[in-house]
Amino acid sequence: KKVAVSVRSWKHDDRDESHYINMISKMVALLLERGYSIEFISTCQGLKGYRDDSVIAEDMLSRLPNKEGVVVNKNFYRLDEFQDHLSNFQLVIGTRLHMCITSMLSGIPSLNISYEVKGKEVYDYLKLSDYTVDYNSNIESSLSTLEKFLSDQNQIAFRLDDLMIDQNRKAEEFLGNFLLTIS
């Protein structure tokens, strides 16, 4: 029972990062109570001058009252290595949308924490809107969404293969139409 969590510092658009940190802390506490172990893992690290998400993960870890069963993974992975590493997890909580997409492509259900409208819109498009919360959502509401996500995880996992195959088919169709248009 392992959960990968990606976090992100976001101070734009009047977002309250301290509220977000509190929300993640409460989610981690709930997961620990349910017997899950947590690994904070970053999809954005290893590039000089780019924000390393493991920094905010370390900050969050330092604030947790119960750190047992929680680690911060600071390793840098190539995409194929990252997808292989994700196979060790049952669930993902992703603040960065590409973390959610990568996990779903790997067949792993992902709860999205949307700091920009794109996360919510993608989850609406995929008919997964029950499994996204806003970066500054009410904490009790976010915990309820997490509870639903935990409850529905098997049904989500069952749907992911067909959902991702359908999205791939649509992408190929769009590409074909685009190539016809420019030729």
N, C-alpha and C positions, 0 to 999 in steps of 0.2 A: 504494500500500500504506500506507493511513493508519488508525490506530487512535485512537479517542476513549477517554479514560480519565477516569472520574469517581471522585473519592476523597472520603472523609469521616473527620473526626475523631470517634472514638467511644471514650469513656473509661468507659462504664457496663458493668455486667454482668461485671466483672473482666476486661475486654478489655485487651490489651497493645498500645497504639498503636505503640510502637517496633518490635514484631515485624511489625505490619501494614505500616508504612513500609518495613521491610526486604524484606518479601514483594513489595510493589509495585515497589520498586527492582529486584529480581531479575527480575520479570516484564518491566519496561521494558527492562532489559538484554537479555533473551532476544529480545524483539521487535525491538530495534535490530539485534541480530546477524542476524536473519532479513530485514533490509532494510526494516522498517516505520518510518514516522515516527509520532511520538506527539504528540497534543494533549490536555493535561489540560483538561477543560472541566467547568464546574459547572452543575448544574441548579438550584442554590440560591444565588442571589446577587441583589442588587438590592433586597432588602427590608431596610429599616432595622431593626437590632436582631436580625436572623436571621443564623445562622452562614453565612459566605461560604466555600464549599469551596475557592475558589481560594487561600485563605491556606495551607491544608495542602498544596495542590499546589505552591505556590511553595517551601514548606519542603522538599518531596520533591525538587523540581528542584535546589535548592541542594546536596542531598546526593548527587546522581548523579555518578559519576565521569566519565561520558560524557554531555554535555548536547546534543551535536550531533544534530539531528533531533527534539528535544523542545521543545515550547513550552507555556506556560500561557496559555490564552485567558481573559481576565477580562471579556469582553463580556457584557452582559445581553441576553437574547433573550426575546421573546414566544414562546409555544408554536409558532405557525406558523413563525416565523423559526428557532426551534431545530430543528424537524423538517427544515426546508430545509437548515440547516447540517449536520445529521447525514448528509444524503445524500452528503456529501463523504467519508464514511468507509466502509471495508470491514468493520470490526469495532468493537465496543465492549466495554470492560471497565467494568462499573458496580458501584460500591459501593452507591449509592442504588438501591433497587429501581425507583423510577419512571424512572431513567435506562435501566435494562434494558428496561422495558416500552415506553418511548417509542421506543427503538431497534428493538425487535422490531416495533412497529406501523409503523415506517418500513422494514421489510424487512431490517434489519441484524442479524446474529447478535450476541448479547451474552453475555459470560461474567459471571456474578454473583459478587460477593464479599459474602457474607451476614454482616452484623454482628448481625442479629436473626433469629429463626427464620422470619420471614415470607418472606425471600428464598429459603431452601431449600425451604420448603413450596410456594411458587408454582412454582418450577422442577420440583419433584416432580410437582405437579398438571399441569404442561404437558408432562410426560415429557421434560424437559431436565435431569434431575438430574446427568447427566455433566458439566454445564457450570456448576456452582456450587461455590465453595469457601468455607469459613468464614473470617471476618476474622482468625482466629488459627490457621489450618491450618498444618500442617507445610509448610515452604517447598518442599521437594523434591516433596512430593505436589501442592502447588499448581502448581508448574512442569509437572509431568506432566499435570495437568488442562488447563493452558494449551496444552501441546503437542497434546493430543487435540482441543481446541477449534480450534486452527489447522488441524489435519489434517481436521477434519469441517466446516469453515466452509461449504463449498459445499452439503453435504447439509442443514445447518441452515437456510441461506438458502432453499433449495428448499422446505422444510417450513413456513417462517414464514407465508406467505400463507394457506395452508389452516388453519393453527393459529390465526391471529388471526381469520379469518372465523368459525371454529367458536366461538371464545371470545365474539365479538360476538353470534352467534346465541344462545348460552347466556345472555348478559347480558340480551338482549331478552326471552328466555323468562322469566327470573327477574323482570324488571321487570313483565312482563305478569301473572305470578302474584301479585306483590306488590300491584299496582294492583287486581286482582280481590279480593284479601283485604281491602283497606282501603275498598273502595267499598260 
